[in-house]
């Protein structure tokens, strides 16, 4: 059974067509790259897969269950879509702690370990409002992976990262793939796509066209 399946999905906003009778299948344990110009629908595709929005026609099925029927959101997804909002006057750790308390699956040590993995200092007293763009991106990555989410939906995960941080996150994503996790990502940098992705799809004429 496919992990994620989009069947004949159509979606438009204010009369502007984004997708029309689009099909897409995702298998577990692979890295998928989605490419296309700004405004082509990459973020819309990810929001459909995550249950944030629903198709006008067609279905989005995750592990055999259609989103929007009995199930609103898929289980065990780590997500970066648009820039996440944080509590500006709190530290990075305090922000992640607040998010972790929602499900109460992980302890402080796990949060700190994850912050170190992405290149943040968990002991820092610096408030998020004083974070650089790159630090905010690392915080977004930390929230997407800290609960060992098995499916990662990452819209521009390398945005604003320096070269060393990019290499670190690439290695993390490779490790996650080896562990059997499923990753969908977009990147404006073709090198990220070429190096990481098992399959690559371009948004073209309201559909997904396989290019690798």
TAPEPE-V787277 format. One line per field, one symbol per residue. phi: phi as a letter, one per 30 degrees, with the letter a starting at -180 (. if undefined). psi: psi as a letter, one per 40 degrees, with the letter a starting at -180 (. if undefined). burial: 1 if it has 9 or more other C-alpha atoms within 8 Angstrom, else 0. Layout:
phi: ???
psi: ???
burial: ???
This chain:
phi: .ddbbcchdbabbhicdcbbhdcabbcdibccccbldeidjdddeddddcidbcddbjbccbhicddjcdbccddiccbbbhddcbdddcdedddddddddechcbcdddddddedecjccdddcddddcddedddddddddddbdchedbccbdhdceiddeddedddedddddddddjdcbcbcadcededddccdbbbcdbhibccdca
psi: hidhhhhfhihihfehhdihfhihhhiieihhhhiiiheeeddddddddeediiidiaihhhfehhhecehdiiifhhhhhihiiihdeiidddddddddedefdiiddddddddddefiheehehideeiidddddddddddeedffhehhhhhfeeheiiddddddddddddddddeeihhhiiiehdddddddhdihhhhhfeihhhe.
burial: 01111111111100001111111111111111111100011110011111100010111111000111001011001101100000000111101110110000000001110111010101000011001001111111111111101111111111001000110111001101100111111110000110011111111101110000
